Structure formats: structure tokens, C-alpha cells
Amino acid sequence: MSTQSARHVAIVGGGLAGLSAGVALSEQGFQVTLFEKRPFLGGRAYSFSDPETGVEVDNGQHVFVGACSSYMQFLHKIGAWQNVRMPGRLEARVIRNGESAWLRASSWIPGSAANLPALLGYGHISLRGRLRLLYGMLRIRLARRKPGSPLEQETFEGWLRRHGQTDETLSRFWNLIVLPALNDDISDVSADAGLMLFQTALLGAPSKAAIGYPVVGLSRLSGDAAERFITENGGEVRKAADVAGFRTENGSVRGIELTSGELVEANAYVSAVPAVAMADLLPENLIEQEFFSPASEIETAPIVGVHIWYDRPVLDDRFVAVLDSPLQWVFNITRMHEREADEHDSGQHIAISLSGAWQWKDLGKAELREVFVAEMARVFPEADDAAITRFIIVKMLDATFRVVPGSEQNRLPQETPIGGLFLAGDWTRTGWPSTMESAVRSGNLAADAVTRYLST
Ligand SMILES: Cc1cc2nc3c(=O)[nH]c(=O)nc-3n(C[C@H](O)[C@H](O)[C@H](O)COP(=O)(O)OP(=O)(O)OC[C@H]3O[C@@H](n4cnc5c(N)ncnc54)[C@H](O)[C@@H]3O)c2cc1C
């Protein structure tokens, strides 16, 4: 463990990418110093204490599927696994016009065939439509993705339509999954990103499609636990430490300069910040280099979270999807956080997660309240009778990077032409869309690259 301790690595960014790089490097015996500009860790996956009730509120509902192997390993490593729940298979209720249907994998069919009943038994689609789903899934299994292929240039909707899908299957099945998973409408994401999603989650073992979720606030889940791991391994985590930039000399990084003026030198440096923030950390002449410039084309998409506290339970499920409604996916936080007995939650805390929220991002709290309280009452009769004890909105305007056609080429690898500088961040080249899994993969890849660099 201590063989590398003379080697010091400075990491900028305390989101999941920076934290996972820090954990991996600490594990290798490197001495890590991690700088995070905000007074708390977690980046785009954080929680805060609601000033009125003191209840932990996430900046946005985060779930993950069983295919997120690196993220799950990270949680195990930092001792946080007991704070998530991961069922063995896919199971989700979908409501449309007052009727419920289930996307439910079989518990007795072995292997990937266990997911077939989720399609064949899905009652919101006609029998003919379900056969189309099956055909679409077969074509997805046969599709060969490779870097630079035309699949990166066309939309997933276009690809699906070419493979037998109709308005019915697109809106009631494909977009039901694509919109929350890729945070964009099916008409805006690339075919490559859509194919990746279904090949990875739905065409593998049934456990890969299962939806896992945290039972505590996001900061407590991973920020605090990762900080403990790094410090217990001899590293340092400096919060409220805003980095002004990397100081470079003769094509190599020589140090990190904080906005306070402090200079920190290390043997290697990891930038684990979003693409736009990375550009601010490097001198302009470097950012304009051919290597870095594609990152300036990376676009982002918003997520709006609507939190409603009712004075009584309005929903039994942990989460439920709603079709033909602005509600998208509705989460029962009280039940997910196993908080039934909590004094603040004698009623129920509901979070409505609005992905690809272009339509909602500019509306004020009162306007959003009018729409979503009425819609909850329309879809869930119990909500009609319940009183609202608290209502808040959390807007994340740059929640995720977009996987629009042509965007894959803008993602940068973890190794850069600048001596001693490595990149992490969900937006770097990981093969995954903007997810916690991508962030952790990027952190692990950057840590591997640093290890190679410092071992030569
Ligand atoms: C509302 C919402 C819902 C989401 N839902 C899901 C989901 O259900 N499942 C899923 O897998 N993913 C989800 N995501 C995406 C996921 O949160 C991100 O992909 C992931 O957290 C990105 O991690 P990161 O470390 O790459 O970047 P970030 O989390 O953005 O971390 C970068 C960090 O760098 C810090 N920083 C920036 N500049 C500086 C500087 N100059 N000095 C020091 N520090 C700096 C920032 O403060 C930040 O903490 C969601 C995101 C949002 C916003």
C-alpha cells in the first residue's frame, strides 16, 4: 500500500468521477489531495437538508440499473452498499388513463429470456405492438455498434421506425425508458446511445435491468463515504477549495492554483469537472488545441424535480411511470428512504422527476405547482383529498450531457497531450451516457492512466 506514497496526485472536482479516481488511487497507495469548490461533495449527485423540515432532499432522483457494475463496485468499496436497494429483476408499474400495466421480468425463466415477459405482458401496447417490440429488441440484439459508425449520426427514433416501430410502441415503451435514462426525447438521442442502453440493460441477465435506488440522501450515500475512504488511506479532501486553473510550463502541468492564490504541486493531476469547467482550468492556447476543442461542442440537458409533501399517503409503490401525462416518473421518497416512522413524514414525500425538462425549466414555482398538483390529483385519487404541507422545486439546468447524433466524437479520452494531466468526468470517453456509472468509469480509467504514467 505504501510503495507509491511518495507520489502525490491532485484531483480537481468532488463529484463521482473525482471521488472514484481518488478512491482508486488511494487504494493503489498514492497520496491523494482532492479539491472541491463547493462546501460539500457529490457534484451533480448531492443532497441537502430542507431548511424548513430538516429532511434530506436529493438534487434529483438518482436510480441505477444492475448493469452499472463500476458504480456498484464503488459503493461496495467505500462501504455504502447497505444504503442502496437492488432488486433481482426489472419491475415497474406504468399507469395510463387510470389503468395499470407492468414492465415485469419473470422470476422463473432463466437468463436474458427472463426479460421477455416484460415486453410480452406489457398491457399498454396492443398484441401487434408487443410483437413489434419483440422484433425491435431482436434487431437491437443483432445491431453492431462500433466507434464512428453511422449509428452515431442518426436518431434512435429514426432507427426504431426503420425497424418496425410505430407511434404506439415509441411513446408507450421506448421513450418511457429513453427519456429518463438519457435525459432527452427519443427523437433527439443518437441510435448508438439508444442501442447501448437496451443492449446493456435489457439484453443481459435479468439482474442487469433491475432498478436500484438509494435509501439515504445522495451526499450521505457516496460523498461522505468516499471522503472517509480517501482520508483513512492517507489522502486529503479539501472542500470549499475553488481551483482557478492548472499552471502549465513547457507542455506539462506544474501545479494547481486556487482562487485564494495558494499553489499546490503534485506528480500528476486529474481534472474531474464538467467539460465547460475544464475549459476554464486550462490556458486558452491549450484549450484551442485540436485535442481539447471538440469538448466545447458538448451540450447539456435540464432536469426539474418537483417535491410535494402530502399530509397522508397518496401512493403505495416506490416508483411508478405515468403515460400521456406531464408526470413522467413519480417517486415515493418516504417509502424509498424507508422513513415511514419519521416524524417529518407522517404523510408522504413525493418527487416527480422531469427529464428533458425544456418545457418546464423556465416556469416559476407557482406555475409548476398549479400543473403538477392538479395532475397528481387527476392520476392518484388519494392526492385529490390530501393537503399539501410543503412544495419545493429543484432545477438542474445542466443536469447531463446530451447524446445527440454526432456528439460521441466530442468526448475526450482520459489521457491528454499535456504532461501529467488526466481527464475524468461522465462526459469523457467511457462508452456510457451521462450517468453515475459513466462518472465512476471515467474516474477508474483516469486512475489507471495516472498509475501507468507514474510507474514509468
Ligand atoms: C437531477 C439529476 C438527476 C440525475 N439522475 C441520474 C440517475 O438517475 N442515474 C444516473 O446514473 N445519473 C443521473 N444523473 C447524472 C449523474 O448525476 C452525473 O452523471 C454524475 O453525477 C456526474 O459526475 P461527475 O463527477 O462526472 O461530474 P459532477 O458531478 O458535475 O462533478 C464535478 C465537480 O467538480 C466541481 N468543480 C467544478 N469546477 C471546480 C473548480 N474550479 N474547483 C474545484 N471543484 C470544481 C463541481 O463543484 C462538482 O462537484 C442525474 C443528474 C442530475 C443533475
Ligand as a Chemical Component Dictionary entry (heavy atoms), coordinates in Angstrom:
data_LIG
# 
_chem_comp.id                   LIG 
_chem_comp.type                 NON-POLYMER 
_chem_comp.pdbx_formal_charge   0 
_chem_comp.three_letter_code    LIG 
# 
loop_
_chem_comp_atom.comp_id 
_chem_comp_atom.atom_id 
_chem_comp_atom.alt_atom_id 
_chem_comp_atom.type_symbol 
_chem_comp_atom.charge 
_chem_comp_atom.model_Cartn_x 
_chem_comp_atom.model_Cartn_y 
_chem_comp_atom.model_Cartn_z 
_chem_comp_atom.pdbx_ordinal 
LIG C1  C1  C 0 -31.156 15.953 -11.436 1  
LIG C2  C2  C 0 -30.231 14.861 -11.892 2  
LIG C3  C3  C 0 -30.694 13.561 -11.964 3  
LIG C4  C4  C 0 -29.840 12.546 -12.384 4  
LIG N1  N1  N 0 -30.282 11.258 -12.386 5  
LIG C5  C5  C 0 -29.404 10.258 -12.610 6  
LIG C6  C6  C 0 -29.804 8.904  -12.437 7  
LIG O1  O1  O 0 -30.948 8.608  -12.086 8  
LIG N2  N2  N 0 -28.880 7.943  -12.667 9  
LIG C7  C7  C 0 -27.594 8.230  -13.033 10 
LIG O2  O2  O 0 -26.791 7.302  -13.179 11 
LIG N3  N3  N 0 -27.191 9.516  -13.230 12 
LIG C8  C8  C 0 -28.065 10.520 -13.018 13 
LIG N4  N4  N 0 -27.658 11.827 -13.167 14 
LIG C9  C9  C 0 -26.326 12.101 -13.729 15 
LIG C10 C10 C 0 -25.235 11.988 -12.678 16 
LIG O3  O3  O 0 -25.551 12.740 -11.533 17 
LIG C11 C11 C 0 -23.931 12.523 -13.283 18 
LIG O4  O4  O 0 -23.656 11.829 -14.476 19 
LIG C12 C12 C 0 -22.734 12.357 -12.365 20 
LIG O5  O5  O 0 -23.032 12.696 -11.039 21 
LIG C13 C13 C 0 -21.580 13.222 -12.904 22 
LIG O6  O6  O 0 -20.468 13.129 -12.053 23 
LIG P1  P1  P 0 -19.098 13.862 -12.424 24 
LIG O7  O7  O 0 -18.185 13.630 -11.270 25 
LIG O8  O8  O 0 -18.665 13.484 -13.771 26 
LIG O9  O9  O 0 -19.441 15.422 -12.521 27 
LIG P2  P2  P 0 -20.006 16.404 -11.402 28 
LIG O10 O10 O 0 -20.932 15.654 -10.530 29 
LIG O11 O11 O 0 -20.525 17.599 -12.111 30 
LIG O12 O12 O 0 -18.725 16.795 -10.515 31 
LIG C14 C14 C 0 -17.845 17.829 -10.839 32 
LIG C15 C15 C 0 -17.417 18.521 -9.550  33 
LIG O13 O13 O 0 -16.376 19.426 -9.856  34 
LIG C16 C16 C 0 -16.557 20.566 -9.026  35 
LIG N5  N5  N 0 -15.818 21.677 -9.635  36 
LIG C17 C17 C 0 -16.098 22.314 -10.807 37 
LIG N6  N6  N 0 -15.195 23.292 -11.032 38 
LIG C18 C18 C 0 -14.322 23.269 -9.982  39 
LIG C19 C19 C 0 -13.185 24.042 -9.643  40 
LIG N7  N7  N 0 -12.775 25.047 -10.428 41 
LIG N8  N8  N 0 -12.533 23.756 -8.491  42 
LIG C20 C20 C 0 -12.941 22.741 -7.694  43 
LIG N9  N9  N 0 -14.018 21.976 -7.978  44 
LIG C21 C21 C 0 -14.717 22.238 -9.103  45 
LIG C22 C22 C 0 -18.060 20.760 -9.012  46 
LIG O14 O14 O 0 -18.474 21.582 -7.936  47 
LIG C23 C23 C 0 -18.527 19.319 -8.892  48 
LIG O15 O15 O 0 -18.648 18.921 -7.541  49 
LIG C24 C24 C 0 -28.508 12.861 -12.780 50 
LIG C25 C25 C 0 -28.051 14.176 -12.718 51 
LIG C26 C26 C 0 -28.893 15.172 -12.261 52 
LIG C27 C27 C 0 -28.380 16.559 -12.159 53 
# 
loop_
_chem_comp_bond.comp_id 
_chem_comp_bond.atom_id_1 
_chem_comp_bond.atom_id_2 
_chem_comp_bond.value_order 
_chem_comp_bond.pdbx_ordinal 
LIG C1  C2  SING 1  
LIG C2  C3  SING 2  
LIG C2  C26 DOUB 3  
LIG C3  C4  DOUB 4  
LIG C4  N1  SING 5  
LIG C4  C24 SING 6  
LIG N1  C5  DOUB 7  
LIG C5  C6  SING 8  
LIG C5  C8  SING 9  
LIG C6  O1  DOUB 10 
LIG C6  N2  SING 11 
LIG N2  C7  SING 12 
LIG C7  O2  DOUB 13 
LIG C7  N3  SING 14 
LIG N3  C8  DOUB 15 
LIG C8  N4  SING 16 
LIG N4  C9  SING 17 
LIG N4  C24 SING 18 
LIG C9  C10 SING 19 
LIG C10 O3  SING 20 
LIG C10 C11 SING 21 
LIG C11 O4  SING 22 
LIG C11 C12 SING 23 
LIG C12 O5  SING 24 
LIG C12 C13 SING 25 
LIG C13 O6  SING 26 
LIG O6  P1  SING 27 
LIG P1  O7  DOUB 28 
LIG P1  O8  SING 29 
LIG P1  O9  SING 30 
LIG O9  P2  SING 31 
LIG P2  O10 DOUB 32 
LIG P2  O11 SING 33 
LIG P2  O12 SING 34 
LIG O12 C14 SING 35 
LIG C14 C15 SING 36 
LIG C15 O13 SING 37 
LIG C15 C23 SING 38 
LIG O13 C16 SING 39 
LIG C16 N5  SING 40 
LIG C16 C22 SING 41 
LIG N5  C17 SING 42 
LIG N5  C21 SING 43 
LIG C17 N6  DOUB 44 
LIG N6  C18 SING 45 
LIG C18 C19 SING 46 
LIG C18 C21 DOUB 47 
LIG C19 N7  SING 48 
LIG C19 N8  DOUB 49 
LIG N8  C20 SING 50 
LIG C20 N9  DOUB 51 
LIG N9  C21 SING 52 
LIG C22 O14 SING 53 
LIG C22 C23 SING 54 
LIG C23 O15 SING 55 
LIG C24 C25 DOUB 56 
LIG C25 C26 SING 57 
LIG C26 C27 SING 58 
# 
